[in-house]
Amino acid sequence: MRPTRYPASMREGTFSVDGLRFRYLEWGDASAEPIVLVHGFSSTAAGWARVGEELASDYHVVAPDLRGHGQSEWDPQERYGDEQMSIDLHTLVRQLNLSPFTLIGHSMGGSVVFTYAATYPGDVKRLIIEDSAPLPPGRTPPNVRSSFASRDEVEQSVRSSVVNMPESVIQQRVDLYYQERPDGTWGYRADVVGVRNGRREHNPDATWDSVRNVQCPTLVIRAGAEPPLVAQDTAERLTRENPRIEVVTVADAGHNIHFAHFDEFMPILRQYLAQPVGVA
């Protein structure tokens, strides 16, 4: 397995919730304006490394490994809902005294940060959602394969499941998301089965309630490549449900925009960060 190389300026820390130990990464000066990055299902805080490094000259950037992901401990009770992950995130925010901050979430992390912003409105000055929205009625997350015979099999699985991801990025994704087991098989670094079980009863209506209750300026960065996770009618509903929400589309991007389409993602992010708070 290739060694994972992180930027030299990245630092690690830990925090605990209910006896479980979690890891977080950070970049930049701790006295600078804070930004918190929340990864998606099966991912890790290290997936934000390039974004964190890019923003480090201007911001204090913090990215946790959500419970059951990366180097954070797995929850034997499979408590992986948005509310619990929001509590975890709030614990980290208080430990580092980050409030108020800009909050960014990708995919499942987008659902978590919608919930966080609605639950702790005084913490969040600006919200950015990367390709995430409540699922349409009747649509459920697909089952996830948790075991592979070899790295080659993992690579083939990633190639078949992602859209418009360059080969070099596919290799990076395999390094970050997966690991070789002692018996030579491969699997995710995350508790993907437990997370799916813990989120099986997830209610999209509750997430729509959170969408409506967000009180800060919000940008949704939507992937435009087929099949879209955030369909056009869902994007339009987001802006109807909450006039603070603006939606932009990266036309040729697949779901993981910041990771696979970094050069398109960063100018959009930078432009939004430069806007005065209260201007959406």
C-alpha positions as CSV (number, residue, x, y, z in Angstrom):
1,M,0.0,0.0,0.0
2,R,1.3,3.5,-0.8
3,P,2.1,5.7,2.2
4,T,-0.4,8.6,2.6
5,R,1.5,11.9,2.4
6,Y,0.0,14.9,4.1
7,P,1.0,18.6,4.0
8,A,3.8,19.4,6.4
9,S,1.7,22.2,8.0
10,M,-1.1,19.8,9.0
11,R,-1.5,19.1,12.7
12,E,-3.5,16.4,14.5
13,G,-5.5,16.5,17.7
14,T,-8.1,14.4,19.6
15,F,-11.3,14.8,21.5
16,S,-13.8,12.5,23.2
17,V,-17.5,12.1,23.4
18,D,-19.2,9.5,25.6
19,G,-15.9,7.5,26.0
20,L,-15.2,7.4,22.3
21,R,-12.0,9.0,21.0
22,F,-12.1,11.1,17.8
23,R,-9.3,12.6,15.7
24,Y,-9.3,16.0,14.0
25,L,-6.8,17.7,11.6
26,E,-6.1,21.4,11.5
27,W,-4.2,23.9,9.4
28,G,-3.3,27.6,9.7
29,D,-3.0,29.9,12.7
30,A,-5.3,29.2,15.5
31,S,-6.0,32.9,15.9
32,A,-7.3,33.2,12.3
33,E,-10.9,33.1,11.2
34,P,-12.1,29.5,11.7
35,I,-13.5,27.2,9.0
36,V,-14.8,23.6,9.9
37,L,-14.8,21.0,7.1
38,V,-17.0,17.9,7.5
39,H,-16.4,14.9,5.2
40,G,-18.9,12.5,3.7
41,F,-19.8,8.8,4.1
42,S,-16.8,6.4,4.2
43,S,-14.4,9.4,3.8
44,T,-11.9,10.9,6.2
45,A,-10.8,14.4,7.4
46,A,-7.6,13.8,5.3
47,G,-9.7,14.0,2.2
48,W,-9.8,17.7,2.9
49,A,-6.0,18.0,3.1
50,R,-5.6,20.0,-0.2
51,V,-8.4,22.4,0.7
52,G,-7.0,22.9,4.2
53,E,-3.5,23.6,2.9
54,E,-4.9,26.1,0.3
55,L,-6.8,28.0,3.0
56,A,-4.2,27.8,5.7
57,S,-2.6,31.2,4.9
58,D,-5.9,33.0,5.6
59,Y,-7.9,30.8,8.0
60,H,-7.8,28.4,10.9
61,V,-9.1,25.2,9.2
62,V,-10.3,22.2,11.3
63,A,-11.6,18.9,9.9
64,P,-12.8,16.0,12.2
65,D,-12.9,12.3,11.4
66,L,-16.6,11.7,12.1
67,R,-17.4,8.8,14.5
68,G,-16.7,5.5,12.7
69,H,-14.5,7.1,10.1
70,G,-10.8,7.6,9.5
71,Q,-8.9,7.4,12.8
72,S,-11.9,8.1,15.0
73,E,-13.3,5.1,17.0
74,W,-16.2,3.1,15.8
75,D,-19.5,3.2,17.8
76,P,-20.5,-0.3,18.9
77,Q,-24.0,1.0,19.3
78,E,-24.1,2.4,15.7
79,R,-25.2,5.9,16.8
80,Y,-24.4,7.5,13.5
81,G,-27.3,9.9,13.0
82,D,-27.0,13.6,12.1
83,E,-28.0,14.6,15.6
84,Q,-25.3,12.5,17.3
85,M,-22.7,13.7,14.8
86,S,-23.7,17.3,15.4
87,I,-23.2,16.8,19.1
88,D,-19.8,15.3,18.4
89,L,-18.9,18.4,16.2
90,H,-20.2,20.8,18.9
91,T,-17.9,19.2,21.4
92,L,-14.9,19.8,19.2
93,V,-16.1,23.4,18.5
94,R,-16.2,24.1,22.2
95,Q,-12.9,22.4,22.9
96,L,-11.2,24.6,20.3
97,N,-13.3,27.7,21.0
98,L,-14.1,28.2,17.3
99,S,-17.5,30.0,17.3
100,P,-18.5,31.7,15.2
101,F,-17.2,29.9,12.1
102,T,-17.8,29.0,8.5
103,L,-19.1,25.4,8.3
104,I,-18.6,23.3,5.2
105,G,-20.0,19.8,4.6
106,H,-19.8,17.3,1.8
107,S,-22.4,14.6,1.0
108,M,-23.4,12.9,4.3
109,G,-21.5,15.7,6.0
110,G,-23.8,18.1,4.3
111,S,-26.7,16.5,6.1
112,V,-24.8,16.7,9.3
113,V,-24.0,20.4,8.9
114,F,-27.5,21.3,7.9
115,T,-28.6,19.8,11.2
116,Y,-25.7,21.5,13.1
117,A,-26.5,25.0,11.7
118,A,-30.2,24.6,12.6
119,T,-29.4,23.3,16.1
120,Y,-26.6,25.8,17.0
121,P,-27.4,28.9,14.9
122,G,-25.2,31.1,17.0
123,D,-22.1,29.1,16.1
124,V,-22.3,29.3,12.3
125,K,-21.7,32.5,10.4
126,R,-21.8,31.0,6.9
127,L,-22.8,27.5,5.6
128,I,-21.4,25.8,2.5
129,I,-22.9,22.5,1.3
130,E,-21.1,20.4,-1.3
131,D,-23.4,18.2,-3.3
132,S,-25.9,17.3,-0.6
133,A,-29.6,17.7,0.0
134,P,-32.4,15.6,1.6
135,L,-33.2,12.5,-0.4
136,P,-36.4,12.6,-2.6
137,P,-39.3,10.5,-1.3
138,G,-38.7,6.8,-1.8
139,R,-35.0,7.1,-2.5
140,T,-32.7,5.4,-0.1
141,P,-28.9,5.2,-0.1
142,P,-27.6,2.1,-1.9
143,N,-26.1,-0.8,-0.1
144,V,-22.3,-0.6,0.2
145,R,-19.9,-3.4,-0.6
146,S,-17.5,-3.7,2.4
147,S,-14.9,-6.3,1.3
148,F,-12.6,-6.7,-1.7
149,A,-10.2,-9.4,-2.7
150,S,-7.4,-7.0,-3.7
151,R,-6.4,-3.4,-4.3
152,D,-7.1,-3.9,-8.0
153,E,-10.6,-4.9,-7.2
154,V,-11.0,-1.7,-5.1
155,E,-9.7,0.4,-8.0
156,Q,-12.2,-1.2,-10.4
157,S,-15.1,-0.6,-8.0
158,V,-14.1,3.1,-7.6
159,R,-13.8,3.5,-11.4
160,S,-17.3,2.1,-12.0
161,S,-19.0,4.1,-9.2
162,V,-17.6,7.6,-9.6
163,V,-18.1,10.1,-12.4
164,N,-15.4,12.1,-14.2
165,M,-12.7,11.3,-11.7
166,P,-9.1,11.3,-13.1
167,E,-7.0,8.2,-12.6
168,S,-4.5,9.9,-10.3
169,V,-7.4,11.0,-8.1
170,I,-8.8,7.5,-8.1
171,Q,-5.5,6.3,-6.7
172,Q,-5.6,9.0,-4.0
173,R,-9.2,8.0,-3.1
174,V,-8.2,4.3,-2.7
175,D,-5.3,5.3,-0.4
176,L,-7.5,7.5,1.8
177,Y,-10.7,5.5,1.9
178,Y,-9.5,1.9,2.0
179,Q,-6.9,-0.3,3.7
180,E,-5.4,-3.7,3.4
181,R,-6.4,-6.2,6.1
182,P,-4.1,-8.7,7.7
183,D,-5.5,-11.5,5.5
184,G,-4.7,-9.6,2.3
185,T,-8.3,-8.6,1.5
186,W,-9.3,-4.9,1.4
187,G,-12.0,-2.9,3.0
188,Y,-13.0,0.7,4.0
189,R,-11.2,2.5,6.8
190,A,-14.7,3.5,8.0
191,D,-17.5,1.4,9.7
192,V,-19.5,1.5,6.5
193,V,-21.9,-1.3,7.5
194,G,-22.5,0.2,11.0
195,V,-23.0,3.7,9.5
196,R,-25.5,2.4,7.0
197,N,-27.3,0.5,9.8
198,G,-27.3,3.6,12.1
199,R,-28.7,5.8,9.4
200,R,-31.3,3.4,8.0
201,E,-34.1,5.2,9.8
202,H,-32.9,8.6,8.7
203,N,-35.9,10.8,7.9
204,P,-35.4,13.3,5.0
205,D,-38.3,15.4,6.4
206,A,-36.2,16.1,9.5
207,T,-33.4,17.3,7.2
208,W,-35.8,19.5,5.3
209,D,-36.8,21.0,8.7
210,S,-33.2,21.8,9.3
211,V,-32.9,23.3,5.9
212,R,-35.8,25.6,6.7
213,N,-34.3,26.5,10.1
214,V,-30.8,27.6,8.9
215,Q,-30.4,31.2,9.7
216,C,-27.1,32.1,8.0
217,P,-26.1,32.7,4.4
218,T,-25.8,29.3,2.7
219,L,-24.2,28.2,-0.6
220,V,-24.9,24.8,-2.1
221,I,-22.3,23.7,-4.6
222,R,-23.9,21.1,-6.8
223,A,-22.3,18.5,-9.1
224,G,-23.7,18.7,-12.6
225,A,-22.5,15.4,-14.1
226,E,-25.0,12.6,-14.4
227,P,-26.5,11.1,-12.4
228,P,-26.9,14.1,-10.2
229,L,-27.2,13.5,-6.4
230,V,-28.9,16.9,-6.1
231,A,-31.4,17.0,-9.0
232,Q,-32.5,20.2,-10.5
233,D,-35.9,20.1,-8.9
234,T,-34.3,19.5,-5.5
235,A,-32.0,22.5,-6.0
236,E,-35.0,24.6,-6.8
237,R,-36.8,23.4,-3.7
238,L,-33.8,24.3,-1.5
239,T,-34.0,27.9,-2.6
240,R,-37.8,27.9,-2.1
241,E,-37.6,26.4,1.4
242,N,-35.0,28.9,2.6
243,P,-34.3,32.2,0.7
244,R,-30.9,32.4,2.4
245,I,-29.7,29.5,0.2
246,E,-28.0,30.0,-3.2
247,V,-27.2,27.1,-5.5
248,V,-24.3,26.9,-8.0
249,T,-23.6,24.0,-10.3
250,V,-20.2,22.7,-11.4
251,A,-21.3,21.4,-14.8
252,D,-18.9,18.5,-15.5
253,A,-18.1,17.6,-11.9
254,G,-19.0,14.3,-10.2
255,H,-20.1,14.0,-6.6
256,N,-16.8,14.6,-4.9
257,I,-16.1,18.1,-6.2
258,H,-13.4,19.3,-3.8
259,F,-11.4,16.1,-4.2
260,A,-11.7,15.3,-7.9
261,H,-12.4,18.8,-9.3
262,F,-10.3,21.0,-7.0
263,D,-9.5,23.7,-9.6
264,E,-13.2,24.3,-10.2
265,F,-14.2,24.0,-6.5
266,M,-11.7,26.5,-5.0
267,P,-12.6,29.6,-6.9
268,I,-16.3,29.2,-6.0
269,L,-15.4,28.6,-2.4
270,R,-13.0,31.6,-2.3
271,Q,-15.5,33.9,-3.8
272,Y,-18.2,33.0,-1.3
273,L,-15.8,33.3,1.6
274,A,-14.9,36.8,0.5
275,Q,-18.5,38.0,0.6
276,P,-19.5,39.9,3.8
277,V,-21.6,37.9,6.2
278,G,-25.3,38.6,5.5
279,V,-24.8,38.7,1.7
280,A,-26.0,35.5,0.1
